[in-house]
Structures are given as structure tokens and as C-alpha cells.
Amino acid sequence: MASITTNTPPPPAAPAPALRRKSTGRAGDKVFLGLSRGSGIFLLVLMASIAVFLSVRAGMAISKDEGNFLTTFDWDPAAQKPVFGIAVLLFGTVVSSIIAMVIAVPIAVGIALFISHYAPRKLAAPLAYVVDLLAAVPSIIYGIWGALILVPYLEGLNSWLDEYLGWTYVFEKTEVGVARSLFTVGVLLAIMILPIVTSVSREVFLQVPRMNEEAALALGATRWEVIRMSVLPFGRSGIISASMLGLGRALGETMAVATVLSPSYLISLHLLNPGGGTFAQNIAAKFDEANQLGRDALIASGLVLFVLTLLVNGAARLIIARRKEYSGANA
């Protein structure tokens, strides 16, 4: 008996799973690219809008200033002839931040090296946690602690500096008063930025290739030589970045400085004398009671702080770019 055959075509083959995955992946890449590009554009627009707002309000204030905005020591925008300037504020902001960086950065790098390369694991983990926890303490808490504890206890240190280092003129104390000075502000800011610089530096040191350290040890290098030849060169850009993060907080710190400092509109190189001022402290202290011109003047000082922060970060990027072998650009 002859078999019956049919010419029914076979069912269409399902699309290959690999092709579906490839098309889905391309769609995901496009979405991710769009979101990333949009985020970058939004950040640029936000920064530009802040700069435009500050510039417009600053221009309105400076046009009514009867003094020189850059060199005047007084701050009286409510007077019949408004006079205000940023000379004292710029000096205080820069000097207190420099003091904080000089104190905090070497200590922070030392703590980071101890946690990453010297401390046993059982001690390193809790110590790293405590350091990270310090970064979460609110500024006002640091300010209260500074006013009640740091200011009284720094009287002894100020007397010692005046006695043994007063010949340097900088540490000569010529006025009687409590230690509400730029030096005290610098010490407090150093304590505040210490956990930030430590945490970032520690994470950078932990990324040093293990084979680099083992190769140095195999050649007979000591622990310090390994750190000096392998760890510090590799983490140089990270240390700079961490320092700039700390400097950014020091430049813009408000409540802690306002709680500790006795403001005055005089520039003195005697850093132990009470007085001085910073941009952030002046804005926080005078914004509520200021009239329209006074607020515009404070916004103008905020523009200077904004530009100062941009210049500092730009300088840091230039320093890192000159050290491309340590910046990860060739990775």
C-alpha cells in the first residue's frame, strides 16, 4: 500500500536567542547612554544657572557699593552710603583653610596608611568604621564642642606658642582674650575634614596592586620603603583628590566657624588674636537681618567663594593631569 505524503511546510523557526539578547542589549545601551548624557547636561545647566544667579545679584550689589568690593575692610550695606568689601573675609577663609590642611592632611594620610598596611585586621575594621562615623557628625555638634571644649583648652597651647614661637610674628599674641581666633577655627576645621581625607586615602591605598608590594618585598625592601616606592606614588592622585574634598568643606563650613569665631573686620597676621571672618560665617550671621542690598552683597561674597572653590578644584585637576601615570588615565 502506497504511503500518503503531504507537502505541509515546516513551522517557522523561532528567532535565535542570541539575536534577541543582542537587540535588547543595544536598547539598554541607548537608554543608559541617554540617561548618562542627560545627567551630565543637567549638571552643567545647574552649575551655569547658579553662576548666572550669583553674577546677576552680585552685579546689582557691587554697582551700589561706595567702596572697593575687593579691598574694603568694612561691611555696612545698610548705611546711607553702602560700603562693603571682602578683604577680611577672603583672608580669613584662605588662612583658616590653609591651617586646616596643614594639620589634617599629614595626620589623615598617616591614619590611612596605618589602617591599610600596619594595623591587624581585627583592629583595622573597627578603626575604619569609627573614622567613617566621624564624617557623619553634624557641623553644629562640632561647633558646640569647639566652643565649650576646644576654645578653653587651646588657651594653654596659645600661651606655649606665644612663648616659644612668638618670634615668628605669626604666633605672637598681642591681644588679651579667649582663643576665638583663626588658628582655633583652623584646628576645628582640621578635625572636621580629617575623616574625609582619611577615608578616601585609605580606599586608594587599598587599591595598590598587590604584586607591586610583593615585588618590592622580594627585593629586600622594608615596610617603609614599600610604602614610599609603591603605595604613595600609586595613591598620589587619590591623596590630592581627598585633600581637595576636605578643602572644599573647609572653605564652605558655616555653623562650626560661626560658633567658634569672634568676628571682626580687621586683618591681622597674629593668628592667635581673637577676630577675623570667613565668607560662610559672615553670610550665616548677617543674612536674616540684612535688607535687600545687604542680601545682594552677601550673595556677591558667595560668588567669590564659588569662584575660589572652582579655582581650587581646577588647580587640583591640573596637578593630577601632570601625573597621568598615577591618575589611572592609562589604565
SVG drawing of the C-alpha trace seen along z (x, -y; Angstrom):
<svg xmlns="http://www.w3.org/2000/svg" viewBox="-2 -108 69 110">
<polyline fill="none" stroke="black" stroke-width="0.4" points="0.0,0.0 1.4,-3.3 2.2,-5.8 0.4,-9.2 2.7,-12.2 1.8,-15.8 3.6,-19.0 2.8,-20.9 5.6,-23.4 7.6,-23.2 6.7,-25.8 8.8,-29.0 11.9,-28.8 11.9,-31.0 14.4,-33.8 17.7,-33.0 18.1,-33.8 21.4,-35.4 19.8,-37.9 17.1,-38.8 19.7,-39.3 21.8,-41.5 18.8,-43.7 17.8,-44.0 21.4,-44.9 21.5,-47.6 18.3,-49.1 19.7,-49.1 22.9,-50.8 20.9,-53.5 18.8,-54.1 21.9,-54.1 23.7,-56.5 20.7,-58.8 20.4,-58.9 24.2,-59.4 24.3,-62.2 21.2,-63.8 22.7,-63.7 25.9,-65.4 24.0,-68.1 21.7,-68.7 24.8,-69.2 26.3,-71.7 23.0,-73.6 22.6,-73.6 26.2,-75.0 25.6,-77.6 22.3,-78.7 23.9,-79.0 26.7,-81.1 24.3,-83.3 22.1,-83.9 25.1,-84.8 26.6,-87.0 23.4,-89.0 22.7,-89.6 26.4,-90.4 26.4,-92.9 23.4,-94.7 25.1,-94.9 28.6,-96.0 27.1,-98.7 25.8,-100.4 28.9,-99.9 30.6,-103.2 33.9,-101.4 36.1,-98.9 34.5,-95.5 37.8,-93.7 39.9,-95.8 37.4,-97.4 37.5,-96.1 34.1,-97.4 30.8,-95.6 27.9,-98.1 25.5,-97.8 22.6,-99.3 24.3,-102.6 23.2,-105.7 26.3,-105.3 26.7,-101.5 30.2,-100.3 31.2,-96.6 34.2,-94.6 35.5,-91.0 39.2,-91.7 38.8,-90.4 36.5,-87.5 38.8,-86.3 41.8,-86.5 40.1,-84.6 38.7,-81.9 42.0,-81.2 44.1,-81.3 41.8,-79.1 41.6,-76.6 45.4,-76.5 45.8,-75.9 43.3,-73.1 45.0,-71.4 48.5,-71.7 47.2,-69.9 44.8,-67.4 46.4,-66.1 49.6,-64.5 47.6,-63.1 44.9,-61.7 47.5,-60.1 49.2,-58.5 45.9,-57.1 45.0,-55.8 48.4,-54.0 48.1,-52.6 44.7,-51.1 45.6,-49.8 49.1,-48.5 50.0,-48.3 47.0,-47.6 45.9,-43.9 42.6,-43.1 40.7,-42.9 41.8,-46.4 41.6,-48.0 37.9,-47.3 36.6,-48.9 39.1,-51.8 38.0,-52.5 34.3,-52.4 35.0,-55.0 36.8,-57.3 33.9,-57.0 31.4,-57.7 33.1,-61.0 32.3,-62.3 28.6,-61.9 28.7,-64.2 26.7,-67.4 28.6,-70.7 26.7,-72.2 27.9,-69.4 31.5,-70.2 30.7,-73.9 29.3,-73.3 32.2,-71.0 34.6,-73.6 33.1,-76.4 32.8,-74.5 35.9,-72.3 38.3,-73.3 38.4,-77.1 39.1,-76.8 41.7,-74.1 43.6,-75.9 44.4,-78.8 47.4,-76.7 48.6,-75.9 48.3,-79.6 50.4,-80.6 53.0,-78.0 53.1,-79.1 53.3,-82.7 56.2,-82.0 58.3,-79.8 57.3,-80.8 56.2,-84.4 59.4,-85.5 57.8,-84.3 55.2,-87.2 52.5,-84.8 52.2,-83.1 52.7,-86.3 49.6,-87.1 49.2,-90.8 45.6,-91.0 44.0,-89.6 41.0,-87.4 39.8,-83.8 41.0,-81.6 38.3,-82.6 40.8,-83.1 41.5,-82.0 44.0,-79.5 41.2,-77.9 39.0,-77.8 41.8,-76.1 42.2,-73.4 38.5,-72.8 38.3,-72.6 41.2,-70.1 39.3,-67.8 36.2,-68.1 37.9,-67.3 40.2,-64.6 37.7,-61.7 37.0,-62.7 40.7,-62.8 41.4,-59.6 38.5,-57.6 39.3,-58.5 43.1,-58.0 42.5,-54.6 40.5,-53.3 43.1,-54.5 45.9,-52.8 43.9,-49.5 43.8,-49.6 47.6,-49.4 48.4,-46.2 49.5,-43.5 52.2,-42.3 53.9,-45.7 54.3,-45.4 55.3,-41.8 57.9,-42.6 59.4,-45.3 59.4,-43.0 61.1,-40.3 63.9,-42.7 64.6,-43.2 62.7,-46.5 61.5,-47.3 57.8,-48.1 58.5,-51.9 60.4,-51.5 57.4,-49.6 55.1,-52.4 57.5,-55.1 58.2,-53.5 54.9,-51.7 52.0,-52.9 52.5,-56.6 53.3,-57.1 50.3,-55.0 48.0,-56.9 49.3,-60.4 46.4,-61.5 44.0,-60.0 45.6,-61.9 45.3,-65.1 41.6,-64.4 40.9,-63.6 42.7,-66.8 40.5,-68.8 37.4,-67.3 38.5,-68.3 39.4,-71.7 36.0,-72.2 34.4,-71.5 36.8,-73.8 36.2,-76.7 32.4,-76.4 32.0,-75.4 29.4,-77.7 27.9,-76.7 31.0,-75.4 33.0,-78.5 30.2,-80.9 30.0,-79.2 33.7,-79.4 34.9,-82.6 34.6,-86.1 34.1,-88.1 35.8,-91.4 36.7,-93.3 40.4,-93.6 43.2,-91.7 45.9,-90.6 48.8,-88.2 48.8,-87.4 46.8,-84.3 46.3,-83.8 44.5,-87.1 40.7,-86.9 38.8,-88.1 38.6,-87.6 35.9,-86.3 35.1,-83.9 32.6,-84.0 30.3,-81.3 30.3,-82.6 29.5,-86.2 26.6,-85.0 25.1,-82.9 25.5,-85.7 24.0,-88.5 21.6,-87.1 18.4,-87.2 18.9,-90.8 20.1,-92.1 18.0,-94.3 17.7,-93.7 21.0,-95.4 22.6,-93.6 21.5,-90.2 22.7,-91.0 26.1,-92.0 26.2,-88.6 25.4,-86.9 28.3,-88.8 30.6,-87.4 29.1,-83.9 30.1,-84.4 33.7,-85.0 33.6,-81.8 32.1,-79.9 34.9,-81.1 37.5,-80.3 36.2,-76.8 36.3,-76.3 39.8,-77.6 41.0,-75.3 39.4,-72.3 40.8,-73.3 44.3,-73.6 43.9,-70.1 42.9,-68.7 45.9,-70.3 48.2,-68.8 46.7,-65.3 46.9,-65.7 50.6,-66.3 50.9,-62.9 49.0,-60.8 51.0,-57.7 49.3,-57.9 45.9,-59.1 44.5,-56.0 44.3,-57.6 46.5,-54.9 44.7,-52.0"/>
</svg>
